[in-house]
Structure formats: C-alpha cells, structure tokens
Amino acid sequence: MSAPANTISEKIGFDDFLRVDIRVGTIVEAAPLDGARKPALRLRIDFGPGLGEKKSSAQITRHYRPEELIGRQVAAVVNFPPRQIGKFMSEVLTLGFPDADGEVVLLQPERTVPNGGRLF
C-alpha cells in the first residue's frame, strides 16, 4: 500500500500532487460494515454543496465507535474511482495515519472548516 515509515516514496512533481483531490467533510452516518473481510465501518460523509454526500469504508474499529464519529470532520480523497468492499461501494478514501500498532487514526482539521474545502 505505501512505503515503510522509515523510507520516502518515489518523488513526484507538484502537478502530480495537485491531481489528488483531498477534501474535508463531516461524518453524518456511521455503522458497522457487514460482509467486510476485516472489521470496518461504513461512513456517509457530507462534503458540502459542490460534492454532496459520499460513502466510504474505513478500517477504524480499533479507535472509533460509530456513534462517536457523527459530526466529526475528516479528510478524504474524492477523485479515486469507487471501490467495491463486499456488498458496499466505497466512493471516497478516508485518510488517517497509523498509530504505534498500525491502527488507523483519522486525519482531521484542528478546527472546524467549511465542508468541501480542498487541501493545499
């Protein structure tokens, strides 16, 4: 999936970075994802008027319970193709960093920002 933590991935140009569309959205629904090989949650994230609501599958059950996620802002890649996860179609990639045990810790702004804002 990615380079080990102690190595840097292949260098890319700034134009390559600009092609990855990372936006902020607010989680409006979260529930266990039935049929996933690894424990996961299905999320519905509101990215505001321009993008609307999108679905995401996230393997974040170690640190997060569904009810705690409602109203939390997260960052996600919104321009990857949809991906089938069991019977669920994930439309965006919710972003996080690994903790010391390799479990996902969600990436979020340190204060509330408008939904749909693009990372720069």
Residue, then its C-alpha position, 0 to 999 in steps of 0.5 A: m500500500s505505501a512505503p515503510a515509515n522509515t523510507i520516502s516514496e518515489k518523488i513526484g512533481f507538484d502537478d502530480f500532487l495537485r491531481v489528488d483531490i483531498r477534501v474535508g467533510t463531516i461524518v453524518e452516518a456511521a455503522p458497522l460494515d457487514g460482509a467486510r473481510k476485516p472489521a470496518l465501518r461504513l461512513r456517509i460523509d457530507f462534503g458540502p454543496g459542490l460534492g454532496e454526500k459520499k460513502s466510504s469504508a474505513q478500517i477504524t474499529r480499533h479507535y472509533r465507535p460509530e456513534e462517536l464519529i457523527g459530526r466529526q470532520v475528516a479528510a478524504v480523497v474524492n477523485f479515486p474511482p469507487r471501490q467495491i468492499g463486499k456488498f458496499m461501494s466505497e466512493v471516497l478514501t478516508l485518510g488517517f495515519p497509523d498509530a504505534d500498532g498500525e491502527v488507523v487514526l483519522l486525519q482531521p482539521e484542528r478546527t472546524v472548516p467549511n465542508g468541501g474545502r480542498l487541501f493545499 
